[in-house]
Amino acid sequence: MNWFLKVKHWLLFLLIFGLPIAFRLIIFMVYFLLSEDELIFLTPLLVLSAMANFISILLFFGWLWSVGLILQKNIPKSLKPNVRYFKIALLIPFIICISAAIWFQITFGANSFNTDFIGFTFFILFIYVMVLFAILLVPMAYCIFFVAKTIKILELKKEVKLSDYISEFVFIVLFPFGIWFIQPLINQIKNKTIT
């Protein structure tokens, strides 16, 4: 897990964001090149794409876990926030995201070319996603606030207010692009705490 604190921002971006997008683009291009009878050959690409999505989810939550817990060890005891709530708040969305990804792959993996099935389940999927979003909003917001606060406490070496770490919060919310600003800061903090 220490790897997340040392990795370069561009590599983290490529693994978490670039890998799933690359597979989706490849599938999209191949889909239009194949005839309807040849679409069965797209199945291995769909499996690889699902694996890329799982890896992306694991890496994102691993990154949050590493930044939130491993960097906590370097915070003075008087400034250290409670990590128990962070662990629980991170576990809830992790389980929901993994189960939703599995459900989505099972539901649409076998029926990905059946437009009648997709049209029928769209409404159910929409309701499902809205409910999951409502459930995930509070714990994910807490996790992101926790990680942003941890980064700012280590940077300033003092107690911080929301106004001090709101920029880190926004960068983490805009994760695929915010990682270009947050990860170099984490690398710098990690290098300072090692020396």
Buried (B, 14 or more C-beta within 10 A) or exposed (E): EEEBBEBEBEEBBEBBBBBBEEBBEBBEEBBEEEEEEEEEEBEEBBEBBBBBBBBBBBBBBBBBBBBBBBBBEBBEEEBEBEBEEBBEBBBBBBEBBBEBBEEBBEBBBEBBBEEEBBEEBEEEBEEBEEEBEEEBEEBBEBBBBBBBBBBBBBBEEEEBEEEBBEBBBBBBEEBBEBBBBBBEBBBEBBEEBEE
